Amino acid sequence: TWMQLPVMLCEQSLQHTIQTIRLKRYNLQTIRRFCAERAIDADLDEAVDGVQFFSTAAALHARVGWWRHVRPLLRPFGIEILEGEEEMREHLRLRPGATLNAYGAVRLRHDFDTICAARFVIGAVREAASAGAHVHVHTHTRVLRIEPATAAGGECTIHTDRGAVRCKKVVVATNGYIGSLIPALADKIRPIRNHVLVTSPAPWLLKDGSRCGMGGQNGFAYWIQREDGRIVLGGFREREPGCGVDQADDSKEAEDPQARAAIRSFLWDHFDLRGAEPPVCIEQEWTGIIGWSCDDMPWVGPLPGQPGIFVCAGYCGSGLSRAFACGVTVAEMICGEAQPTAFVAKFLPDWSRSWTADLEAGHAVSAGARDAHKDQSISKGKA
């Protein structure tokens, strides 16, 4: 939040900035409490360091502002501003000659959480079932289309390849695939393909042994190191034609060879991974589809003109920090709450929301990421 605040205030109103920060804090605190109270093993790890890399001096200085002139005063608060290769090498286990294509970085100590999303979702479903909710998972049932209610209080009809289902309310939370069920949203939330891999346990990327999450390559690469030493690395869509935009096929056969080659070599090209026994290797690989909204903000709430249909989608690659709270918001709306707990006014579905997002900028897009992308094009031949 400390790094995002200046950009948010420049791009958005004070009210929207306050609402967004409140939602993210609620999301974080609720997930922590939910896991703790229900003993859900979701690999939740609190107080992880975060390192954000910047490709140019201008990009770094635009983000940190005048704080760079009082860097020693920030260190007691866990904030490190690193300028130049020498300072980055003091903190990072980089290979000789490797710079991550970065001029500098900001390191925030103990400021982030990591979690295994799949374990959390499975735990939440089990808790809902044990609390008396009727949970029916129809994995191999294809939804063909959704008919909204003809009037307020009526029933919606969900047409599937196994028959029709009628209900009062429908929540469509298919993110990047939402346009196939709600055609009117096809040009408001578009699919973008990203790439992910997981390594075997590796030496700590930070020299002091701290756990960390990192982001670099102008927002096109990001990675975390788990408690067991494994590294989860994602991104690299800039290596695909069109930056992976409108690519909704996540099958192995549809993988882009340039993107896959780049993600496979990245860690070994930039970090010193020697010393692990057995040697560090890739354990798993997959692609994932991001739902990117027209204005870099999720769509959360009732769909205008379609009674009974609610949407919760379009996280622009930052779903973990917002999705749980957005789900709570939709649930409270359905239950008739006049003011949901984590309400963000600009997230409400509105057909007047237009395209301002830059789909060729990096993950978790911001003005800073857009500017960096425009200032420095990334070489297609180097990680």
Buried (B, 14 or more C-beta within 10 A) or exposed (E): EBBBEBBBEEBBEEEBBEBBBBBBBBBBEBBBEBBEEEEBEBBBBEEBBBBBBBBBEBBBBBBBEEBBEEBEEBEEEBBBBBBEBEBBBEBBBBBEEBBBBBBBBBBBBEBBBBBBEEBBEBBBEEBEEEEEEEEEEEEEEEBEEBBBBEEEEEBBBBBEEEEEBEEEBBBBBBBBBBBBBBEBBBEBBBBBBBBBBBBBBBBEBBBEEBBBBBBBBBBBBBBBBBEEBBBBBBBBBBBBEEBBBBBBEBEEEEBBEBBBEBBBEBBBBBBBBEEBEEEBEBEEBBBBBBBBBBBBBBBBBBBEEBBBBBBBBBBBBBBBBBBBBBBBBBBBBBEEEEEBBBBBEBBBBBEEBEEEBBBBBBBBBBBBBBBBBEEBEBEEEEB
